[in-house]
Amino acid sequence: MPSNKSVSDAPITQFVNCRILKDHKLQWEDLWVREGKILNPEKLFFDEEGFADHKVDCADKIIAPGFIDVQINGGYGIDFSQASSDIRGGVALLAKKILEHGVTSFCPTLVTSPPDIYHKVIPELKVQDGGPEGAGVLGIHLEGPFISEEKRGAHPPKFLRTFKAGGVADLMETYGHLDNVAMVTLAPELANSVAAIRELSGRGIAVSLGHSMADLSQAEAAVQHGATFITHLFNAMLPFHHRDPGIVGLLTSDRVPPGRTVYYGMIADGIHTHPAALRIAHRAHPAGLVLVTDAVTAMGLPPGRHTLGQQQIDIQGLHAYVAGLRHVVSAFSVDYVCCFVDFVVLDDTLTLRETYIAGQQVWRK
C-alpha cells in the first residue's frame, strides 16, 4: 500500500483531545487530516514521524460525520418549489445558513408542482461541492407529483399526475429534464410505474417509495425493479398491519434482491414519529436508517404564514428548524461511521460547536 507521504506533501492538521465514535463506542483518538482526507495514523507515524503542521484542541468534544439531509424543501424564506427570480441565490443563502446546524451536504427538494415550475427550477439547481460558502448540493430530490391522492399529505391534489405510458415520456413531460436529479419519490402502485422506476434507476437516480397506498407486494416489486429508498417512513403511507405491513414491511422483507439495501428516511422530531416507532424501525433494520428534516420555508423564521410549493402553510407555536439528532439519541443509541471527510464537533449534550467541510472549519458557535 502507498504511504501517506507519497500521496501529498500538503500541510497536515491534527485534531487532539477528541472522542470519535467507532466500533460502537466513543474512543479517544487523534484525527489527522490533509487536503480534506483522513490519514492513516500508523502510516503517518512510520512514514512522516507523526508530524503535524497544525494542531486543533477539541477540548474533549466529540467528532462525528457531517449531517446529510436528503429531504429539505427550503428554509429561511427560501422555497425550492417556487420559481423565484434568483433561484441560485436562494440555494446559496440556505446552503450557508444550514452550516450552523452541522449540515455539510443536502438535496434541495421540490414538492408536487405544475410542470412549468419543474422546467424553470430544475436547471437552476446544480450539483456542487461544499465549502466555506455553504453546504454541498448532492442533487435534487423530486417528491412527486407521481404520488397517491389518498396519501398526498400537504401536496396539492390538482398537480398530481399518473404514468400514462410509463418510462421516460411521462418523466420528461413533467420534469423537463433529469440533469442534477438525485432522487425521485413516487407511489409504486400507480399504473405503469415499473417502467419509470427502471428508467430512473438506470440513470443512476435513486427511486424512493412514498406518499403511497402500496401493499407489501407492490413495494417489493418496485425494489426488485430498482427502488432503494423509502420517503419519511410511517408518514404518508399505509400503517403497519399484521396481515399486510405495506411499505413498512420492506425493512424485514426476504424479497429484497441480495446485496441491495433498502434505506428509509425518518423525521425524528418527536412529532412525526413516536420514539417507539423509531426504535422499532432501527432495531428491525439499523443499516437503512437515514435522518431527514423535511424542512420547509419556515425553518429559521418566526411562526406565521409561509409557503410550501404552490400553497400556504401556517406555522404556529413552534419554530421550524433543523433538528433530530438529540431526539434520536434519546430514543436509542446511534453509531456513526468512521473515515469521513466532512465532520462536526459536538459537546456532551450533542450541541453543535463546529462544522468542517473537507477538513476546513466553515462554522463555529
Order of alpha helices (4+ residues) and beta strands (2+ residues): alpha-beta-beta-beta-beta-alpha-beta-beta-beta-beta-alpha-beta-alpha-beta-beta-alpha-beta-alpha-beta-alpha-beta-beta-alpha-beta-beta-beta-alpha-beta-beta-beta
